Amino acid sequence: MSMERLVVIGGDAAGMSAASQARRLKGPGELEIVAFERGSFTSYSACGIPYWVGGAVPDRDALIARTPEEHRARGIGLRLRTEVTRIDVAGRRVHARDLDSGAESWTSYDKLVVATGARPIRPEMPGADAAGVHGVQTLGDGQELIDSLARARGRRAVVVGAGYIGVEMAEALIDRGFEVTVVNRGSEPMATLDPDMGRLVHRAMEGLGITMVNDAEVTGVRTGDDGRVRAVVTDAAEYPADVVVLGIGVRPETSLAEAAGLPLGAHGGLLTDLGMRVRGHTDIWAGGDCVEVLDLVSGQERHVPLGTHANKHGQVIGTNAGGGYATFPGVVGTAVSKVCDLEIARTGLREKDAHRAGLRYETVTIESTSRAGYYPGSSPMTVKMLAERRTGRLLGVQIVGREGAGKRVDIAAVALTAGMTVEQMTALDLGYAPPFSPVWDPVLVAARKAAAKVRAAG
């Protein structure tokens, strides 16, 4: 019997986690592993790029968890700067092109992993590809931005978009000494929050010296005679810029999969079963930012491009491709971010998510503190909680505050995963001491209010 070959498309979190886990289960004499990566780096933290750009992480290599040489030393045939251009499902092979030499070749597979990630959204407008306009998705993108900041004639930066990447890049640019304007098409920053919570982020960002421009549609980028960006133009105004960062979001990179006839969901991501197998295909798996996942709260498929999920997907895929058994049940949508000293966290459903899912719900918003009010260093935080009206089931939590606020969302994430009601949450035995929290943790204060509101609603 000939040795099986596992082919992996994509050399970052999901792809190389899958390859590494499969290698742990099956040695080089049992399973050949070939991985294709069109970039020059593997297994790095894309989430850390804003902190490298801002200087909090001084060295690019600190973001690399495992180098290409380390992967190869473990028996993984890694091909860098090589782009897969076609998947032939019927022929069980992939076509690839070496980006340096131009050489093309076919590689057969017995098992295939698609981990092609996501691509930054670039608006279709004049000047979007001008020098000085940057998307930030890969280490290469981060290096280009750092080089561009060094070349900039002035110290004015415009960030287009106010999601996670937008607010994190705004912080990075403030840390680099730039004057920062964030242009956002929504009514408030952080569309992953409800607008009332986004308003708190808006006020805090302006307090940090960031100019927030909401309800603005970017229509173009004005350039100088040298072709470099000079300003960002909206439907109402023009904002001078020496550098522009696009933080509009990402889409699943599934053009290869779509051309191969693999099934895509409503958000453009690949659809998989609980074992991360592509639906309808026994020997093809997919994971990371190119897939859609089950939202355990709403029961609907979502595209949630986060490194935490990608690494878990890779572990599940590698276990199954290596002959074991593992599943990925879904997500509750937990995310945390910061802009300077402001911490922003959410898990579960927003109001519009609950409405879209056909759920009747109650909401409460409370103000509390990170520590006992009398203890030095205590800072305010706002917690918003959604609960299902009839059952009291927790549906979602959003938190905005200073030190100690963000990671409190993990209490709610566990409660959501367990399917707890807000009444049940009030009895959670959480750690307490004045340096860490008030007697009633802010999340539990919100749960008490939500439980009371659910009872009052009958």
C-alpha positions as CSV (number, residue, x, y, z in Angstrom):
1,M,0.0,0.0,0.0
2,S,1.4,3.4,-1.0
3,M,1.9,6.2,1.5
4,E,-0.9,8.8,1.7
5,R,-0.3,12.4,0.9
6,L,-1.9,15.3,2.7
7,V,-1.9,18.6,0.8
8,V,-2.4,21.9,2.7
9,I,-3.3,25.1,1.0
10,G,-2.3,28.0,3.3
11,G,0.6,28.2,5.7
12,D,-0.7,30.2,8.6
13,A,-2.8,29.3,11.7
14,A,-5.3,26.8,10.5
15,G,-3.2,25.2,7.7
16,M,0.0,24.7,9.7
17,S,-1.9,23.7,12.9
18,A,-3.6,21.0,10.8
19,A,-0.3,19.9,9.3
20,S,1.5,19.8,12.7
21,Q,-1.3,17.9,14.4
22,A,-1.5,15.4,11.6
23,R,2.3,14.9,11.8
24,R,2.0,14.3,15.6
25,L,-0.4,11.4,14.9
26,K,1.4,10.0,11.8
27,G,5.1,9.9,11.2
28,P,6.9,10.8,7.9
29,G,6.9,7.1,6.9
30,E,3.1,6.9,7.2
31,L,1.9,10.3,5.8
32,E,3.5,12.7,3.4
33,I,2.5,16.3,4.1
34,V,3.0,19.0,1.5
35,A,2.0,22.6,2.4
36,F,1.7,25.6,0.0
37,E,2.0,29.2,1.1
38,R,2.0,32.1,-1.3
39,G,3.7,34.4,1.2
40,S,7.1,34.3,2.8
41,F,6.1,33.5,6.4
42,T,4.2,30.8,8.3
43,S,2.4,30.4,11.6
44,Y,2.4,34.0,12.6
45,S,0.0,36.1,14.7
46,A,-1.8,38.5,12.3
47,C,-3.6,39.8,15.4
48,G,-0.3,41.1,16.7
49,I,0.5,43.2,13.6
50,P,-1.1,46.5,14.9
51,Y,1.0,46.2,18.1
52,W,4.2,45.6,16.0
53,V,3.3,48.7,13.8
54,G,2.7,50.8,16.9
55,G,6.0,49.7,18.6
56,A,4.6,47.7,21.6
57,V,6.1,44.6,19.9
58,P,9.5,45.7,18.8
59,D,10.5,42.8,16.5
60,R,8.5,41.2,13.6
61,D,9.9,37.8,14.4
62,A,8.3,37.9,17.8
63,L,5.0,37.3,16.0
64,I,6.2,34.1,14.4
65,A,5.2,31.0,16.3
66,R,7.0,28.5,14.1
67,T,9.4,29.3,11.2
68,P,9.4,27.5,7.9
69,E,12.7,25.8,8.9
70,E,11.0,24.4,12.0
71,H,8.1,23.0,10.0
72,R,10.5,21.3,7.6
73,A,12.5,19.9,10.4
74,R,9.4,18.1,11.6
75,G,8.8,16.4,8.2
76,I,6.4,18.9,6.6
77,G,7.2,19.6,2.9
78,L,6.6,23.4,3.0
79,R,6.7,25.4,-0.3
80,L,6.9,29.1,0.3
81,R,6.1,31.8,-2.3
82,T,4.0,29.2,-4.1
83,E,0.4,29.9,-5.0
84,V,-2.2,27.3,-5.6
85,T,-4.1,28.4,-8.7
86,R,-6.6,25.5,-9.1
87,I,-8.1,22.6,-7.2
88,D,-9.1,19.6,-9.4
89,V,-11.5,17.7,-7.1
90,A,-12.3,15.0,-9.6
91,G,-8.6,14.4,-10.3
92,R,-7.6,14.8,-6.6
93,R,-4.8,17.2,-7.4
94,V,-3.8,20.9,-7.1
95,H,-2.1,23.2,-9.6
96,A,0.5,25.6,-8.2
97,R,2.8,28.3,-9.5
98,D,6.2,29.4,-8.0
99,L,5.9,33.1,-7.7
100,D,9.7,33.7,-8.1
101,S,10.5,31.3,-11.0
102,G,7.1,31.1,-12.6
103,A,7.4,27.3,-12.7
104,E,4.0,25.5,-12.6
105,S,3.2,22.0,-11.5
106,W,0.5,19.6,-10.4
107,T,0.5,17.8,-7.0
108,S,-1.8,14.9,-6.3
109,Y,-3.4,14.4,-2.9
110,D,-5.2,11.8,-0.9
111,K,-6.4,14.3,1.6
112,L,-6.7,18.1,1.2
113,V,-6.9,21.0,3.6
114,V,-8.1,24.4,2.4
115,A,-6.9,27.1,4.7
116,T,-6.8,30.1,2.3
117,G,-7.7,32.7,4.9
118,A,-9.5,36.0,4.2
119,R,-8.7,39.1,2.1
120,P,-9.0,42.7,3.2
121,I,-11.9,44.6,1.6
122,R,-10.6,47.3,-0.7
123,P,-13.3,49.8,-1.8
124,E,-13.7,50.2,-5.5
125,M,-12.9,53.9,-5.8
126,P,-10.3,56.2,-7.4
127,G,-6.9,56.0,-5.7
128,A,-7.6,52.9,-3.6
129,D,-4.3,51.3,-4.9
130,A,-2.2,54.5,-4.6
131,A,1.2,54.5,-2.8
132,G,0.6,55.1,0.9
133,V,-2.7,53.3,1.0
134,H,-2.4,50.0,3.0
135,G,-4.5,47.0,4.0
136,V,-3.1,45.1,6.9
137,Q,-3.6,41.3,6.7
138,T,-0.2,39.7,6.5
139,L,3.3,40.3,8.0
140,G,4.3,41.5,4.6
141,D,1.5,44.1,4.7
142,G,2.7,45.2,8.2
143,Q,6.3,45.7,6.9
144,E,5.1,47.7,3.9
145,L,3.1,50.0,6.3
146,I,6.0,50.5,8.6
147,D,8.2,51.4,5.7
148,S,5.5,53.7,4.4
149,L,5.2,55.5,7.7
150,A,9.0,56.1,7.7
151,R,8.7,57.7,4.2
152,A,5.6,59.8,4.9
153,R,6.2,63.5,4.4
154,G,4.0,64.6,7.3
155,R,2.4,63.0,10.3
156,R,-1.3,62.8,9.3
157,A,-2.9,59.4,9.0
158,V,-6.5,58.5,8.0
159,V,-8.0,55.1,9.0
160,V,-10.9,54.0,6.8
161,G,-13.2,51.9,8.9
162,A,-13.8,51.6,12.6
163,G,-14.0,47.9,13.3
164,Y,-11.3,45.9,15.2
165,I,-8.5,46.5,12.8
166,G,-9.6,50.2,12.4
167,V,-9.5,51.0,16.1
168,E,-6.3,49.0,16.7
169,M,-4.5,50.7,13.8
170,A,-5.7,54.1,15.1
171,E,-4.0,53.3,18.4
172,A,-0.9,52.1,16.6
173,L,-0.6,55.3,14.6
174,I,-1.2,57.4,17.7
175,D,1.7,55.5,19.3
176,R,3.8,56.3,16.3
177,G,3.2,60.0,16.8
178,F,0.7,60.5,14.0
179,E,-2.3,62.8,14.0
180,V,-5.2,60.3,13.4
181,T,-8.6,60.6,11.8
182,V,-10.9,57.6,11.6
183,V,-13.5,57.8,8.8
184,N,-16.4,55.4,9.4
185,R,-19.5,54.8,7.3
186,G,-21.5,53.6,10.4
187,S,-23.3,55.7,13.0
188,E,-20.7,54.7,15.6
189,P,-17.4,52.9,15.7
190,M,-17.2,49.1,16.4
191,A,-20.3,47.8,14.5
192,T,-19.8,44.6,16.4
193,L,-21.4,46.4,19.3
194,D,-24.8,48.0,19.5
195,P,-24.8,51.7,18.7
196,D,-25.3,52.8,22.3
197,M,-22.2,50.9,23.3
198,G,-20.3,52.1,20.2
199,R,-21.1,55.6,21.4
200,L,-19.0,55.0,24.5
201,V,-16.1,54.0,22.3
202,H,-16.6,57.1,20.1
203,R,-16.3,59.4,23.1
204,A,-13.3,57.6,24.5
205,M,-11.4,57.7,21.1
206,E,-12.0,61.4,20.9
207,G,-10.7,61.8,24.4
208,L,-7.5,60.0,23.3
209,G,-7.0,62.7,20.6
210,I,-8.4,60.6,17.7
211,T,-10.8,62.5,15.3
212,M,-13.9,60.4,14.7
213,V,-15.9,61.0,11.5
214,N,-19.1,58.9,11.4
215,D,-21.8,58.5,8.8
216,A,-19.2,59.2,6.1
217,E,-18.9,57.4,2.8
218,V,-15.4,57.5,1.3
219,T,-15.6,58.2,-2.4
220,G,-11.9,58.4,-3.3
221,V,-8.3,59.0,-2.5
222,R,-6.6,62.1,-3.8
223,T,-3.0,61.7,-4.9
224,G,-0.1,64.1,-5.6
225,D,2.0,64.3,-8.8
226,D,4.2,61.5,-7.4
227,G,1.3,59.2,-7.1
228,R,1.3,59.1,-3.3
229,V,-1.8,59.7,-1.2
230,R,-2.6,63.3,-0.2
231,A,-6.1,63.1,1.1
232,V,-9.2,60.9,1.7
233,V,-12.3,62.3,0.1
234,T,-15.8,61.6,1.4
235,D,-19.2,62.6,0.2
236,A,-19.1,65.7,2.4
237,A,-15.4,66.6,3.1
238,E,-11.7,66.0,2.4
239,Y,-9.2,64.8,5.1
240,P,-5.5,65.4,4.5
241,A,-3.4,62.2,4.7
242,D,0.2,61.2,4.4
243,V,-0.7,57.6,5.0
244,V,-4.0,55.7,4.8
245,V,-4.9,52.4,6.5
246,L,-7.9,50.4,5.3
247,G,-9.7,48.8,8.2
248,I,-13.0,48.0,6.5
249,G,-13.0,44.3,7.2
250,V,-12.2,41.1,5.4
251,R,-14.0,38.6,3.2
252,P,-13.4,34.8,3.0
253,E,-10.7,34.0,0.4
254,T,-12.7,31.3,-1.4
255,S,-12.2,32.0,-5.1
256,L,-10.2,28.7,-5.4
257,A,-12.9,26.7,-3.6
258,E,-15.7,28.3,-5.5
259,A,-14.0,27.6,-8.9
260,A,-13.6,24.0,-7.7
261,G,-17.3,23.7,-7.0
262,L,-17.0,23.4,-3.2
263,P,-20.0,24.6,-1.2
264,L,-20.1,28.2,0.1
265,G,-22.5,29.8,2.6
266,A,-24.4,33.1,2.5
267,H,-21.3,35.0,3.7
268,G,-19.0,33.5,1.1
269,G,-17.2,31.1,3.4
270,L,-16.8,27.3,2.9
271,L,-19.4,25.1,4.6
272,T,-18.1,22.2,6.8
273,D,-19.5,19.6,9.1
274,L,-18.6,19.3,12.8
275,G,-15.3,17.5,11.9
276,M,-14.4,20.5,9.6
277,R,-14.9,18.3,6.5
278,V,-16.2,20.3,3.5
279,R,-19.8,19.3,3.1
280,G,-20.2,16.5,0.6
281,H,-16.5,15.7,0.5
282,T,-15.0,12.9,2.6
283,D,-11.3,13.8,2.1
284,I,-11.4,17.6,2.0
285,W,-11.3,19.7,5.1
286,A,-11.4,23.5,5.5
287,G,-10.7,25.9,8.4
288,G,-9.7,29.3,9.5
289,D,-10.9,32.6,8.0
290,C,-12.2,31.0,4.8
291,V,-15.0,29.0,6.5
292,E,-18.4,29.8,8.1
293,V,-19.1,28.5,11.5
294,L,-22.2,27.7,13.5
295,D,-23.3,30.4,16.0
296,L,-24.3,28.4,19.1
297,V,-26.6,31.2,20.3
298,S,-28.6,32.0,17.1
299,G,-28.2,28.6,15.4
300,Q,-27.2,30.4,12.2
301,E,-24.0,30.2,10.2
302,R,-21.6,33.1,10.6
303,H,-18.2,34.3,9.2
304,V,-16.0,35.0,12.3
305,P,-12.3,35.5,11.2
306,L,-10.4,35.1,14.4
307,G,-7.1,33.4,15.2
308,T,-8.5,31.5,18.2
309,H,-10.9,29.7,15.9
310,A,-8.3,29.1,13.2
311,N,-6.0,27.3,15.6
312,K,-8.8,25.2,16.9
313,H,-10.0,24.4,13.4
314,G,-6.4,23.3,12.6
315,Q,-6.3,21.0,15.6
316,V,-9.6,19.3,14.7
317,I,-8.6,19.0,11.0
318,G,-5.2,17.6,11.8
319,T,-6.6,15.1,14.2
320,N,-9.2,13.8,11.7
321,A,-6.8,13.8,8.7
322,G,-4.3,11.9,10.9
323,G,-6.7,9.2,11.6
324,G,-8.2,10.4,14.9
325,Y,-11.5,11.9,15.8
326,A,-12.3,15.5,16.8
327,T,-15.1,18.1,16.3
328,F,-15.6,21.8,16.4
329,P,-19.1,22.5,17.7
330,G,-19.3,26.2,16.9
331,V,-18.8,29.6,18.5
332,V,-20.6,32.2,20.6
333,G,-18.9,35.1,18.9
334,T,-16.4,36.3,21.6
335,A,-14.0,39.1,20.8
336,V,-12.0,41.6,22.7
337,S,-10.0,44.6,21.6
338,K,-8.5,47.9,22.9
339,V,-7.7,51.4,21.7
340,C,-5.1,52.9,24.0
341,D,-6.4,52.2,27.6
342,L,-10.0,51.6,26.5
343,E,-11.0,47.9,26.5
344,I,-13.9,46.7,24.3
345,A,-15.4,43.3,24.5
346,R,-18.5,41.4,23.2
347,T,-19.9,37.9,23.1
348,G,-23.1,36.4,21.8
349,L,-25.8,38.5,20.0
350,R,-26.3,42.2,19.4
351,E,-29.8,43.5,19.4
352,K,-30.0,43.4,15.6
353,D,-28.6,39.8,15.6
354,A,-31.4,38.7,18.1
355,H,-34.0,40.5,16.0
356,R,-32.7,38.8,12.8
357,A,-32.9,35.4,14.5
358,G,-36.5,36.0,15.5
359,L,-35.8,36.1,19.2
360,R,-37.8,38.2,21.7
361,Y,-35.4,39.7,24.2
362,E,-34.8,42.1,27.1
363,T,-31.8,44.4,27.5
364,V,-30.2,46.0,30.5
365,T,-27.2,48.3,30.8
366,I,-25.3,48.9,34.0
367,E,-22.5,51.1,35.2
368,S,-20.0,49.5,37.7
369,T,-16.3,49.5,38.5
370,S,-13.4,47.2,37.9
371,R,-12.5,46.9,41.6
372,A,-14.1,47.8,44.9
373,G,-15.0,51.5,44.6
374,Y,-12.8,52.4,47.5
375,Y,-9.7,50.5,46.3
376,P,-7.0,52.5,44.4
377,G,-7.1,52.3,40.6
378,S,-10.8,51.4,40.4
379,S,-12.1,52.4,37.0
380,P,-15.7,52.6,35.5
381,M,-17.1,50.1,33.1
382,T,-20.4,49.7,31.2
383,V,-22.0,46.3,30.8
384,K,-24.9,45.6,28.4
385,M,-26.7,42.3,28.6
386,L,-29.4,40.7,26.4
387,A,-31.6,37.9,27.7
388,E,-34.4,35.9,26.0
389,R,-37.7,37.2,27.2
390,R,-39.6,34.0,27.8
391,T,-36.8,31.7,29.0
392,G,-34.3,34.1,30.5
393,R,-31.5,32.5,28.4
394,L,-28.4,34.7,28.1
395,L,-28.1,36.0,24.5
396,G,-25.2,38.4,24.6
397,V,-23.0,40.7,26.6
398,Q,-21.0,43.8,25.6
399,I,-18.5,45.6,27.8
400,V,-16.6,48.9,27.5
401,G,-14.3,50.1,30.2
402,R,-10.7,50.5,31.3
403,E,-8.3,48.1,32.9
404,G,-9.9,44.9,33.9
405,A,-13.0,45.3,31.7
406,G,-12.2,43.3,28.6
407,K,-11.5,39.8,29.9
408,R,-14.7,39.8,32.0
409,V,-16.5,38.9,28.9
410,D,-15.1,35.4,29.3
411,I,-17.6,34.8,32.2
412,A,-20.4,35.5,29.7
413,A,-18.8,33.4,27.0
414,V,-18.8,30.4,29.3
415,A,-22.3,31.0,30.3
416,L,-23.4,31.3,26.7
417,T,-21.7,28.0,25.8
418,A,-23.4,26.3,28.7
419,G,-26.8,27.7,27.7
420,M,-27.3,29.4,31.1
421,T,-30.1,31.7,32.0
422,V,-29.4,35.1,33.6
423,E,-31.0,33.8,36.8
424,Q,-28.5,30.9,36.9
425,M,-25.6,33.3,36.3
426,T,-26.5,35.3,39.4
427,A,-25.4,32.3,41.5
428,L,-22.0,31.9,39.8
429,D,-19.2,31.6,42.5
430,L,-16.8,34.1,41.1
431,G,-13.6,35.2,42.8
432,Y,-13.8,38.3,44.9
433,A,-11.3,40.6,46.6
434,P,-11.3,44.4,46.6
435,P,-8.3,44.7,44.2
436,F,-10.1,42.5,41.6
437,S,-13.8,43.4,41.7
438,P,-16.7,44.8,43.7
439,V,-18.5,42.2,45.9
440,W,-20.9,41.8,43.0
441,D,-18.9,41.5,39.8
442,P,-20.2,43.9,37.1
443,V,-21.3,40.9,34.9
444,L,-23.3,39.5,37.7
445,V,-24.9,42.9,38.5
446,A,-26.1,43.0,34.9
447,A,-27.4,39.4,35.2
448,R,-29.4,40.3,38.3
449,K,-31.0,43.3,36.5
450,A,-31.7,41.2,33.5
451,A,-33.2,38.4,35.6
452,A,-35.5,40.9,37.3
453,K,-36.5,42.3,33.9
454,V,-37.3,38.9,32.5
455,R,-39.4,38.1,35.6
456,A,-41.3,41.4,35.3
457,A,-42.0,40.7,31.6
458,G,-43.7,37.4,32.7
